Amino acid sequence: MSFYTAVSYRAFRRRYRRFHGAPPLLGFFHDFDDNIRFVPTMTAASPFRQLALDWASWAHDCRHGRLLLQHKDSSDFIVWDPITDAREVVPDPGLPSGIHEKLSCDSFCVVVVCSGGPFRVVFVGSDYCLGDTWAYIYSSETRAPTRVPHYEYVQSEQRAALVGDEAYFMLSTRNRILKLHLGEHHLSTFEPPSLDDEGLIRDYCALMGSEESGSLLLASIVKVSSSSLYMWSKKVRPVHHEGWVRCRRIQLESIIVPIDNSASRLPIVIGFVEGVGDVIITTKSGIFVLEVKSERVRKVFEGVSLGAFLPFTSFYTPGTVVLDLLPYNLFCLYINISDNLFLTGQEEI
C-alpha cells in the first residue's frame, strides 16, 4: 500500500484528528486599505505570498482552511485554499441590484461552509427600505443559488456560527438570533440570553458553534462595575428547546491592561477561534486572543481592526513543503473536518 493511499483512508483521518485535536492558529487574514494581509501568530514568516491576494479586495469568511474573497474586477467571489493556492469561482448568485457596492456595510453577511471537497456559500443581507432579509445558498455541486426570504435585519460585522446543518447570525437589533436551516432552506429567530439584573448585552457579541456538544456559544463583554467577558451556551442539536446557560465569566482588568472603563472604550468581542473556542477581543491598544480555559491573553495585532479579522487554523507548518505533495482534499480535511456539513451524496466521515 502506498503512502498516499494510506493517508486517504477515512479511518486515518479520524485517528489523525483524534490524536492531534484542533489545528493550531497560524494567523489572521485582515482587511486593510482595500487590501488583504496575513498577520502571522507564529514566529515564522507568513507562508502565503502577498502576490496571491492581489486579485482580491475583501475577505468575508474563513473556515476549514478556506477563505472566501471578493474579486476586485468582477462581481464574483472566490473560495481560496491558501496552502495549495487552489481557487474556485463562486459566480454572482443574483444578489439584489447595487448590493456589490455595499458588501462592507452592516446589512450584508457572507459565510463559507465546507469540510473538504464540496462546499456551500451563504449570502444573507437586508433591504432597509423594504425591511426584508434575504438569504442565498450557493452549492459548489449544483452551481446554482437558492433564495430564502425573511423579514429582519442582519448584523454582518460578526461571523456566523455553524452547528450541524444550521447557520446562526446576530440580528442588527441585537435582541434576536437568526437561524438558517441549510437543508430545509428555512429561516427562524429566537432570543439571545438576558443578563437580568447585571445589565444589557453590549452591541458587540460573537457566536460560535460547538459540533461536539451540539451547542451554540455566545460571548459578550459587559460593563457592570467592571469589564467582564460573559459566555453562554445553548443546546441546539438535536433540538433547541433548552434555554441559555451562563458557562463563564472572566474579569478582564487583571489580564488585559490598561483598560479604559468608559463606555465608549470598552474591549469588544469580535470573534472566536474556530475549533478551539478562544475569544478574539479588540481594544484601543490592539487585538488580543483570550484562551478561555487558562485565561491567558496574547496580543496578536497592533492597532484597531476596522474590517474583517479572520482566524486561519491549519496543521500546515510554515517552512515545510511536505503538504504540497498530499491530495487536495486531504488539505481541507486536515484543517478541520469535524463540521462535516452539506456534502450532498457523500458519506459522512
Secondary structure as a PSIPRED ss2 file (coil, helix, strand):
# PSIPRED VFORMAT (PSIPRED V4.0)

   1 M C   1.000  0.000  0.000
   2 S C   1.000  0.000  0.000
   3 F H   0.000  1.000  0.000
   4 Y H   0.000  1.000  0.000
   5 T H   0.000  1.000  0.000
   6 A H   0.000  1.000  0.000
   7 V H   0.000  1.000  0.000
   8 S H   0.000  1.000  0.000
   9 Y C   1.000  0.000  0.000
  10 R H   0.000  1.000  0.000
  11 A H   0.000  1.000  0.000
  12 F H   0.000  1.000  0.000
  13 R H   0.000  1.000  0.000
  14 R H   0.000  1.000  0.000
  15 R H   0.000  1.000  0.000
  16 Y H   0.000  1.000  0.000
  17 R H   0.000  1.000  0.000
  18 R H   0.000  1.000  0.000
  19 F H   0.000  1.000  0.000
  20 H H   0.000  1.000  0.000
  21 G C   1.000  0.000  0.000
  22 A C   1.000  0.000  0.000
  23 P C   1.000  0.000  0.000
  24 P C   1.000  0.000  0.000
  25 L E   0.000  0.000  1.000
  26 L E   0.000  0.000  1.000
  27 G E   0.000  0.000  1.000
  28 F E   0.000  0.000  1.000
  29 F E   0.000  0.000  1.000
  30 H E   0.000  0.000  1.000
  31 D E   0.000  0.000  1.000
  32 F E   0.000  0.000  1.000
  33 D C   1.000  0.000  0.000
  34 D C   1.000  0.000  0.000
  35 N E   0.000  0.000  1.000
  36 I E   0.000  0.000  1.000
  37 R E   0.000  0.000  1.000
  38 F E   0.000  0.000  1.000
  39 V E   0.000  0.000  1.000
  40 P E   0.000  0.000  1.000
  41 T C   1.000  0.000  0.000
  42 M C   1.000  0.000  0.000
  43 T C   1.000  0.000  0.000
  44 A C   1.000  0.000  0.000
  45 A C   1.000  0.000  0.000
  46 S C   1.000  0.000  0.000
  47 P C   1.000  0.000  0.000
  48 F C   1.000  0.000  0.000
  49 R C   1.000  0.000  0.000
  50 Q H   0.000  1.000  0.000
  51 L H   0.000  1.000  0.000
  52 A H   0.000  1.000  0.000
  53 L H   0.000  1.000  0.000
  54 D C   1.000  0.000  0.000
  55 W C   1.000  0.000  0.000
  56 A E   0.000  0.000  1.000
  57 S E   0.000  0.000  1.000
  58 W E   0.000  0.000  1.000
  59 A E   0.000  0.000  1.000
  60 H E   0.000  0.000  1.000
  61 D E   0.000  0.000  1.000
  62 C E   0.000  0.000  1.000
  63 R E   0.000  0.000  1.000
  64 H C   1.000  0.000  0.000
  65 G C   1.000  0.000  0.000
  66 R E   0.000  0.000  1.000
  67 L E   0.000  0.000  1.000
  68 L E   0.000  0.000  1.000
  69 L E   0.000  0.000  1.000
  70 Q E   0.000  0.000  1.000
  71 H E   0.000  0.000  1.000
  72 K C   1.000  0.000  0.000
  73 D C   1.000  0.000  0.000
  74 S C   1.000  0.000  0.000
  75 S C   1.000  0.000  0.000
  76 D C   1.000  0.000  0.000
  77 F E   0.000  0.000  1.000
  78 I E   0.000  0.000  1.000
  79 V E   0.000  0.000  1.000
  80 W E   0.000  0.000  1.000
  81 D E   0.000  0.000  1.000
  82 P C   1.000  0.000  0.000
  83 I C   1.000  0.000  0.000
  84 T C   1.000  0.000  0.000
  85 D C   1.000  0.000  0.000
  86 A E   0.000  0.000  1.000
  87 R E   0.000  0.000  1.000
  88 E E   0.000  0.000  1.000
  89 V E   0.000  0.000  1.000
  90 V E   0.000  0.000  1.000
  91 P C   1.000  0.000  0.000
  92 D C   1.000  0.000  0.000
  93 P C   1.000  0.000  0.000
  94 G C   1.000  0.000  0.000
  95 L C   1.000  0.000  0.000
  96 P C   1.000  0.000  0.000
  97 S C   1.000  0.000  0.000
  98 G C   1.000  0.000  0.000
  99 I H   0.000  1.000  0.000
 100 H H   0.000  1.000  0.000
 101 E H   0.000  1.000  0.000
 102 K H   0.000  1.000  0.000
 103 L C   1.000  0.000  0.000
 104 S C   1.000  0.000  0.000
 105 C C   1.000  0.000  0.000
 106 D C   1.000  0.000  0.000
 107 S C   1.000  0.000  0.000
 108 F E   0.000  0.000  1.000
 109 C E   0.000  0.000  1.000
 110 V E   0.000  0.000  1.000
 111 V E   0.000  0.000  1.000
 112 V E   0.000  0.000  1.000
 113 V E   0.000  0.000  1.000
 114 C E   0.000  0.000  1.000
 115 S C   1.000  0.000  0.000
 116 G C   1.000  0.000  0.000
 117 G C   1.000  0.000  0.000
 118 P C   1.000  0.000  0.000
 119 F E   0.000  0.000  1.000
 120 R E   0.000  0.000  1.000
 121 V E   0.000  0.000  1.000
 122 V E   0.000  0.000  1.000
 123 F E   0.000  0.000  1.000
 124 V E   0.000  0.000  1.000
 125 G E   0.000  0.000  1.000
 126 S E   0.000  0.000  1.000
 127 D E   0.000  0.000  1.000
 128 Y C   1.000  0.000  0.000
 129 C C   1.000  0.000  0.000
 130 L C   1.000  0.000  0.000
 131 G C   1.000  0.000  0.000
 132 D E   0.000  0.000  1.000
 133 T E   0.000  0.000  1.000
 134 W E   0.000  0.000  1.000
 135 A E   0.000  0.000  1.000
 136 Y E   0.000  0.000  1.000
 137 I E   0.000  0.000  1.000
 138 Y E   0.000  0.000  1.000
 139 S E   0.000  0.000  1.000
 140 S C   1.000  0.000  0.000
 141 E C   1.000  0.000  0.000
 142 T C   1.000  0.000  0.000
 143 R C   1.000  0.000  0.000
 144 A C   1.000  0.000  0.000
 145 P E   0.000  0.000  1.000
 146 T E   0.000  0.000  1.000
 147 R E   0.000  0.000  1.000
 148 V E   0.000  0.000  1.000
 149 P E   0.000  0.000  1.000
 150 H C   1.000  0.000  0.000
 151 Y C   1.000  0.000  0.000
 152 E C   1.000  0.000  0.000
 153 Y C   1.000  0.000  0.000
 154 V E   0.000  0.000  1.000
 155 Q C   1.000  0.000  0.000
 156 S C   1.000  0.000  0.000
 157 E C   1.000  0.000  0.000
 158 Q C   1.000  0.000  0.000
 159 R C   1.000  0.000  0.000
 160 A C   1.000  0.000  0.000
 161 A E   0.000  0.000  1.000
 162 L E   0.000  0.000  1.000
 163 V E   0.000  0.000  1.000
 164 G C   1.000  0.000  0.000
 165 D C   1.000  0.000  0.000
 166 E E   0.000  0.000  1.000
 167 A E   0.000  0.000  1.000
 168 Y E   0.000  0.000  1.000
 169 F E   0.000  0.000  1.000
 170 M E   0.000  0.000  1.000
 171 L E   0.000  0.000  1.000
 172 S C   1.000  0.000  0.000
 173 T C   1.000  0.000  0.000
 174 R C   1.000  0.000  0.000
 175 N C   1.000  0.000  0.000
 176 R C   1.000  0.000  0.000
 177 I E   0.000  0.000  1.000
 178 L E   0.000  0.000  1.000
 179 K E   0.000  0.000  1.000
 180 L E   0.000  0.000  1.000
 181 H E   0.000  0.000  1.000
 182 L C   1.000  0.000  0.000
 183 G C   1.000  0.000  0.000
 184 E C   1.000  0.000  0.000
 185 H C   1.000  0.000  0.000
 186 H E   0.000  0.000  1.000
 187 L E   0.000  0.000  1.000
 188 S E   0.000  0.000  1.000
 189 T E   0.000  0.000  1.000
 190 F E   0.000  0.000  1.000
 191 E C   1.000  0.000  0.000
 192 P C   1.000  0.000  0.000
 193 P C   1.000  0.000  0.000
 194 S C   1.000  0.000  0.000
 195 L C   1.000  0.000  0.000
 196 D H   0.000  1.000  0.000
 197 D H   0.000  1.000  0.000
 198 E H   0.000  1.000  0.000
 199 G C   1.000  0.000  0.000
 200 L C   1.000  0.000  0.000
 201 I C   1.000  0.000  0.000
 202 R C   1.000  0.000  0.000
 203 D C   1.000  0.000  0.000
 204 Y C   1.000  0.000  0.000
 205 C E   0.000  0.000  1.000
 206 A E   0.000  0.000  1.000
 207 L E   0.000  0.000  1.000
 208 M E   0.000  0.000  1.000
 209 G E   0.000  0.000  1.000
 210 S E   0.000  0.000  1.000
 211 E C   1.000  0.000  0.000
 212 E C   1.000  0.000  0.000
 213 S C   1.000  0.000  0.000
 214 G C   1.000  0.000  0.000
 215 S E   0.000  0.000  1.000
 216 L E   0.000  0.000  1.000
 217 L E   0.000  0.000  1.000
 218 L E   0.000  0.000  1.000
 219 A E   0.000  0.000  1.000
 220 S E   0.000  0.000  1.000
 221 I E   0.000  0.000  1.000
 222 V E   0.000  0.000  1.000
 223 K E   0.000  0.000  1.000
 224 V C   1.000  0.000  0.000
 225 S C   1.000  0.000  0.000
 226 S C   1.000  0.000  0.000
 227 S E   0.000  0.000  1.000
 228 S E   0.000  0.000  1.000
 229 L E   0.000  0.000  1.000
 230 Y E   0.000  0.000  1.000
 231 M E   0.000  0.000  1.000
 232 W E   0.000  0.000  1.000
 233 S E   0.000  0.000  1.000
 234 K E   0.000  0.000  1.000
 235 K E   0.000  0.000  1.000
 236 V C   1.000  0.000  0.000
 237 R C   1.000  0.000  0.000
 238 P C   1.000  0.000  0.000
 239 V C   1.000  0.000  0.000
 240 H C   1.000  0.000  0.000
 241 H C   1.000  0.000  0.000
 242 E C   1.000  0.000  0.000
 243 G C   1.000  0.000  0.000
 244 W C   1.000  0.000  0.000
 245 V E   0.000  0.000  1.000
 246 R E   0.000  0.000  1.000
 247 C E   0.000  0.000  1.000
 248 R E   0.000  0.000  1.000
 249 R E   0.000  0.000  1.000
 250 I E   0.000  0.000  1.000
 251 Q E   0.000  0.000  1.000
 252 L C   1.000  0.000  0.000
 253 E C   1.000  0.000  0.000
 254 S C   1.000  0.000  0.000
 255 I C   1.000  0.000  0.000
 256 I C   1.000  0.000  0.000
 257 V C   1.000  0.000  0.000
 258 P C   1.000  0.000  0.000
 259 I C   1.000  0.000  0.000
 260 D C   1.000  0.000  0.000
 261 N C   1.000  0.000  0.000
 262 S C   1.000  0.000  0.000
 263 A H   0.000  1.000  0.000
 264 S H   0.000  1.000  0.000
 265 R H   0.000  1.000  0.000
 266 L C   1.000  0.000  0.000
 267 P C   1.000  0.000  0.000
 268 I E   0.000  0.000  1.000
 269 V E   0.000  0.000  1.000
 270 I E   0.000  0.000  1.000
 271 G E   0.000  0.000  1.000
 272 F E   0.000  0.000  1.000
 273 V C   1.000  0.000  0.000
 274 E C   1.000  0.000  0.000
 275 G C   1.000  0.000  0.000
 276 V C   1.000  0.000  0.000
 277 G C   1.000  0.000  0.000
 278 D C   1.000  0.000  0.000
 279 V E   0.000  0.000  1.000
 280 I E   0.000  0.000  1.000
 281 I E   0.000  0.000  1.000
 282 T E   0.000  0.000  1.000
 283 T E   0.000  0.000  1.000
 284 K C   1.000  0.000  0.000
 285 S C   1.000  0.000  0.000
 286 G E   0.000  0.000  1.000
 287 I E   0.000  0.000  1.000
 288 F E   0.000  0.000  1.000
 289 V E   0.000  0.000  1.000
 290 L E   0.000  0.000  1.000
 291 E E   0.000  0.000  1.000
 292 V C   1.000  0.000  0.000
 293 K C   1.000  0.000  0.000
 294 S C   1.000  0.000  0.000
 295 E C   1.000  0.000  0.000
 296 R E   0.000  0.000  1.000
 297 V E   0.000  0.000  1.000
 298 R E   0.000  0.000  1.000
 299 K E   0.000  0.000  1.000
 300 V E   0.000  0.000  1.000
 301 F E   0.000  0.000  1.000
 302 E C   1.000  0.000  0.000
 303 G C   1.000  0.000  0.000
 304 V C   1.000  0.000  0.000
 305 S C   1.000  0.000  0.000
 306 L C   1.000  0.000  0.000
 307 G C   1.000  0.000  0.000
 308 A C   1.000  0.000  0.000
 309 F E   0.000  0.000  1.000
 310 L E   0.000  0.000  1.000
 311 P E   0.000  0.000  1.000
 312 F E   0.000  0.000  1.000
 313 T E   0.000  0.000  1.000
 314 S C   1.000  0.000  0.000
 315 F C   1.000  0.000  0.000
 316 Y C   1.000  0.000  0.000
 317 T C   1.000  0.000  0.000
 318 P C   1.000  0.000  0.000
 319 G C   1.000  0.000  0.000
 320 T C   1.000  0.000  0.000
 321 V C   1.000  0.000  0.000
 322 V H   0.000  1.000  0.000
 323 L H   0.000  1.000  0.000
 324 D H   0.000  1.000  0.000
 325 L H   0.000  1.000  0.000
 326 L C   1.000  0.000  0.000
 327 P C   1.000  0.000  0.000
 328 Y H   0.000  1.000  0.000
 329 N H   0.000  1.000  0.000
 330 L H   0.000  1.000  0.000
 331 F H   0.000  1.000  0.000
 332 C H   0.000  1.000  0.000
 333 L H   0.000  1.000  0.000
 334 Y H   0.000  1.000  0.000
 335 I H   0.000  1.000  0.000
 336 N C   1.000  0.000  0.000
 337 I C   1.000  0.000  0.000
 338 S C   1.000  0.000  0.000
 339 D C   1.000  0.000  0.000
 340 N C   1.000  0.000  0.000
 341 L C   1.000  0.000  0.000
 342 F C   1.000  0.000  0.000
 343 L C   1.000  0.000  0.000
 344 T C   1.000  0.000  0.000
 345 G C   1.000  0.000  0.000
 346 Q C   1.000  0.000  0.000
 347 E C   1.000  0.000  0.000
 348 E C   1.000  0.000  0.000
 349 I C   1.000  0.000  0.000
